[in-house]
């Protein structure tokens, strides 16, 4: 079946969910559903609210260049998107959707930084595979995700589920903590104030990049 033409990221994510459901076992899908609901009700990893001052950070990008938020924020608004890793099809689709809008983002005087706990090597592979022209930052041990109240540890049963799908976070992230960020998007103004915060424990839900553009237009 030919891949249909999508009008939105949401449509593409939904189509991917349908495709993936065709080869996952009931045990696996139940584990994912259980983990989402547990995370939703736990109160952990709830993110920083609108109006907060964004915590500063210094991270390496996929080329080894150091990016310091406080140095970049004075240049204009910043879009931060926290994603899980190159192994996640939803993350790949999200970053591809941002790439389609990157020229508009920069024309509005803003910058986009994508952040994940995966190693520089895997970040570079992801950047090359998806043809990304914006920095992919390496948040080792989810230290920045923790500051933004997004980090959580996968329960043992979910670690087993990931391994059954040949997804070993120790391999991708180069640590054995089995922690991930909740996928989230923040927009910061040039004072470092969070003007938009969008996150959802359901990893299949992502913000539309066109909605990000709407917010950026109000800041410029």
Buried (B, 14 or more C-beta within 10 A) or exposed (E): EEEEEBEEBBEBBEBBEEEBEEEBEEEBEEBBEBBBEBBBEEEBBBBBEEEBEBBEBEBBBBEEEEBEBEEBBEEBBBBBBBBBBBBBBBBBBBBBBBBEBBEBBBEBEBBBBBBBBBBBEBBBBBBEEBEBEBBBBBBBBBEBBBBBBBBBBBBEEBBEBBEEEEBBBEEBBBBEBBBBBBBBBBBBBBEBBBBBBBBBBBBBBBBBBEBBBEBBEEBE
